[in-house]
Amino acid sequence: MTDTRSLSRSLAPEPVVQLLSSYKRRGNPVYQFWMGIRFLGAGWTLWLATPSLQLTSVVPILLSLAFFGGLIYLGTTGMDQWLSGVIAGLPDGLEGVARALGSGLVALVLLVLTYLLFFPVISVVAAPFRARLSEQTEQLLRGEVASQPRPLWSEIAIGLVDTLAMLGLLLTVSLLLLGMGIWLPGVGGIPVILVSVCFAALDCVDPPLSRRSWRLGQKLGFLGSHLALLGGFGLATYVLLTLPGINLVTLPVATIGGTLLSLAVLTEEAEQAA
């Protein structure tokens, strides 16, 4: 359980503590949506103020850099080869136009692949470092970390199974929606984005919830019960992934923000139950 007294003794910056202590589930969806964005902002505040969190973030940042760099390199190399073959037989006047249109297509494809593949790939590869970031965040806020009722190896195995199941669900739903978009143009794109936003938020609250031995069904229930809150958080995270440079630190910052959000919700629910 999380309690207000433990938050008041935290080592986090005062604005972060105030945000967690003042969060209320009551309020209209607009308020909850805005609070979700604020929790991501609080993640930035805490990350910038805490060297230990920055140090733990080095590996996820390097993994993100490798992912984006590799995707851009492979994507542009492959598409350039394909474009060269396509436009080889075109008249000189059309070659420039075709190359310009092809470059736009490359950018669009890379953007879609980034959104579809980033969290599935990095969630698995960087899982231990993100779990450590979440633990450090909770330690700063509460002075302690939620205990694990099962052995560590069991928690890791269960967490990996749940993560793979969640990512499989995300990819299945996204592919179905993309398929729908092929048959019904204009229908599939927006739902894919909405699903990606929700799963981005769910992925960022996964470390603190997994540490409390929550299974996938409980995590999906958490998403459904706080849809506007997680929607604001997920959308802000999703947008930051489009910003060059900032997208490299988005994963650790969003993991910290997701931990803050989870602790705030659990604190408020514990107080309501008391």
Rosetta blueprint (number, residue, H / E / L):
1 M L
2 T L
3 D L
4 T H
5 R H
6 S H
7 L H
8 S H
9 R L
10 S L
11 L L
12 A L
13 P L
14 E H
15 P H
16 V H
17 V H
18 Q H
19 L H
20 L H
21 S H
22 S H
23 Y L
24 K L
25 R L
26 R L
27 G L
28 N L
29 P H
30 V H
31 Y H
32 Q H
33 F H
34 W H
35 M H
36 G H
37 I H
38 R H
39 F H
40 L H
41 G H
42 A H
43 G H
44 W H
45 T H
46 L H
47 W H
48 L H
49 A H
50 T L
51 P H
52 S H
53 L H
54 Q H
55 L H
56 T H
57 S L
58 V H
59 V H
60 P H
61 I H
62 L H
63 L H
64 S H
65 L H
66 A H
67 F H
68 F H
69 G H
70 G H
71 L H
72 I H
73 Y H
74 L H
75 G H
76 T H
77 T H
78 G H
79 M H
80 D H
81 Q H
82 W H
83 L H
84 S H
85 G H
86 V H
87 I H
88 A L
89 G L
90 L L
91 P L
92 D H
93 G H
94 L H
95 E H
96 G H
97 V H
98 A H
99 R H
100 A H
101 L H
102 G H
103 S H
104 G H
105 L H
106 V H
107 A H
108 L H
109 V H
110 L H
111 L H
112 V H
113 L H
114 T H
115 Y H
116 L H
117 L H
118 F H
119 F H
120 P H
121 V H
122 I H
123 S H
124 V H
125 V H
126 A L
127 A H
128 P H
129 F H
130 R H
131 A H
132 R H
133 L H
134 S H
135 E H
136 Q H
137 T H
138 E H
139 Q H
140 L H
141 L H
142 R H
143 G L
144 E L
145 V L
146 A L
147 S L
148 Q L
149 P L
150 R L
151 P L
152 L H
153 W H
154 S H
155 E H
156 I H
157 A H
158 I H
159 G H
160 L H
161 V H
162 D H
163 T H
164 L H
165 A H
166 M H
167 L H
168 G H
169 L H
170 L H
171 L H
172 T H
173 V H
174 S H
175 L H
176 L H
177 L H
178 L H
179 G H
180 M H
181 G H
182 I H
183 W H
184 L L
185 P L
186 G L
187 V L
188 G L
189 G H
190 I H
191 P H
192 V H
193 I H
194 L H
195 V H
196 S H
197 V H
198 C H
199 F H
200 A H
201 A H
202 L H
203 D H
204 C H
205 V H
206 D H
207 P H
208 P H
209 L H
210 S H
211 R H
212 R L
213 S L
214 W L
215 R L
216 L H
217 G H
218 Q H
219 K H
220 L H
221 G H
222 F H
223 L H
224 G H
225 S H
226 H L
227 L H
228 A H
229 L H
230 L H
231 G H
232 G H
233 F H
234 G H
235 L H
236 A H
237 T H
238 Y H
239 V H
240 L H
241 L L
242 T L
243 L L
244 P L
245 G L
246 I H
247 N H
248 L H
249 V H
250 T H
251 L H
252 P H
253 V H
254 A H
255 T H
256 I H
257 G H
258 G H
259 T H
260 L H
261 L H
262 S H
263 L H
264 A H
265 V H
266 L H
267 T H
268 E H
269 E H
270 A H
271 E H
272 Q H
273 A H
274 A L
